[in-house]
């Protein structure tokens, strides 16, 4: 049965999980901010160098060639930035997913434990009710595991497809850069 201690304990666990998730989210925000600052700094420096190079162009043809080179570099840098941003976001999603799964397993254990205590407190002449409840709980546990596996597989597939897409875009941008 639920009592005040279990309720307080559950709330403490939820607050701890929330604190952990918030801390991880702030870590990712900090990494994204650092990525943005580094990217801005690098782009500013590259822009300064490019302007100096453009000013040294002797004719329109060399100016166009230099500008094309800049566009290729920007495409490669943009692809790299996107890939880094994707890594940070997917890493955070994975960590949150693991934490949520852990919390769900703990809540499921608590629920099953409470049901078991309730079932055990039924009178002896209610054996058929006890068996029915235990059977239903076993089926529910199996169904929950199946759903969790399906969700995990869908997440893994989606993540793999997105990773492949980002990687393909990065390779494409780099190959254009190398052929220019």
N, C-alpha and C positions, 0 to 999 in steps of 0.2 A: 504494500500500500504506500501511497505517497504521504510523506509527512513533511513537516516544516524543514527539517535538515536536508532532505533530498531536494526540495524546491530551492533552498538557498544554495546548495551545492551545484545544482544545475545552472542557476543564474551566475554563479561565480565562474563556472566553466565557460559559459557563453560570453561573459565579459572578458575572460582571458583570451578566448578565441578572437573576439572582436579587436582586442588590443593587439594581438599578434598580426591579424590581417591589416590593421591600420598601419602598424610599423612597417610591414612589407610593402604596402602601397606607397608610403612615404619614401622608402628606399628606392623604389622604382621611379617615383617622381623626381627624386634627387638625381638619379642616373640619367633620366631624360633631359633634365635641365642642363646637366653637364655636357651631354651629347649636343644639345642645341647650342650651348656656348662655344664648345669646340668647333662645331660646324660653322657657326657665324664667324668665328675668328679665322678659320681656315679660308672661308669664302672671301672675307675681306682682304686677306693677304694675297690670295690668288687674283682677286679683282685688281688690286693695286699693281701686281706684276703684269697682268694682262694689259692694263691701260698703258703702262710704260712700253710694252712690246708693240701695241697698236700704234703708238705715237712714233715708233721707229720705222714703220712701214713706208716703203718708198713709192708704191703704186697701189692702185685699187685691187689688183689681183692678189698681191701679198696680204693686203688688208683683209680681203675676203677669206683667204686661207687661214690667217691667224684667228679670225672670228669663228670659223668652222672648228678649228682645234679647241677653242674655248668651249663651244657648245658640246663637243664630245666629252671633254673633261667634266663639265657640269653634269652631263647625263650619267657618267660613271660615279661621280660623287653622290648624286641624288640616289642612285640605286644602292650604293653602300650605306647611305644614311637610312634609307627605307629598311634595308636588311637589319641594321643595328636596332632600329626602333621596333621592328617586328620581333627580334630576339628578346628584347626587354618586355614587350607586351605579352608574348607567348609564355615567357618564363614566369611572369606574374600570374597569368591565368592558370598555369600548371600548379603553382604553389597554392593558389586559392582553391583550386579543385581538390588537391590533396587534403587541405585543411578541412574543407567542407565534407569530404568523404569520411575523414576521421571523426568529425563531429556527428555525422549521421550514424556511423557505426556505434559510437558511444550512446547516442540517444536510443538506437534500436536495442542495444543490450539492456539499457535501463528499462525500456518498455517491456521487453520480454521477461526481465527479472520481476517487474511489478506484476505482470500477468501470471507468472509462475507462482508467486507468493499468494496471489488471489486464488488460483486453482488449487493450491495445496491447502488453503483454508476451507475449501468446500467440504461438506460432510462426506463420509465414506460411502454412503449409499448413492452418491452422484458420480460414480465411476465412469459411466457412459458420457456424461457432460464433460468430465475432466479429459477423457480421451478425445472427444470432439474438439475441445478447445486446443489441446496440444497438437492435434492434427492440423487444425486451421493455422496455428502459429507456425508450424513447420512449413506449410504451403506458402504462407505469407513471407517467411524468410527466404524461401527458394525464389519466389516471385521478385522480391526486392533485389536479390543477388543478380537475377537475370536482367532486370532493368538497369542496375548499376553497370553490369558488364556491357550492355548494349549502348548505354550513354558513353562509357569510356571508349568503346570502339569507334563510335561516331566522332567523338572529340579527337581521337588519335588520327582517324582518317582525314577529318577536316584540317587538322594541324599539318599533317603530312602534305596534303594537297596545297595548302597555302604556302608552306615552306618551299615546295617544288616550284610554285609560281614565282615566288620572290627570288629564288635562286636562278630560275630561268631568265627573269628580267635583268638580274645583275649580270649574268653571263652575256646576255644580249648587248647590254650597254657597254660592257668591257670589250666585247668582240668588235663593236662599232668603233670603239676608241682605238683599238689596236690596228684596225684596217684604215683608219684615217691618216 
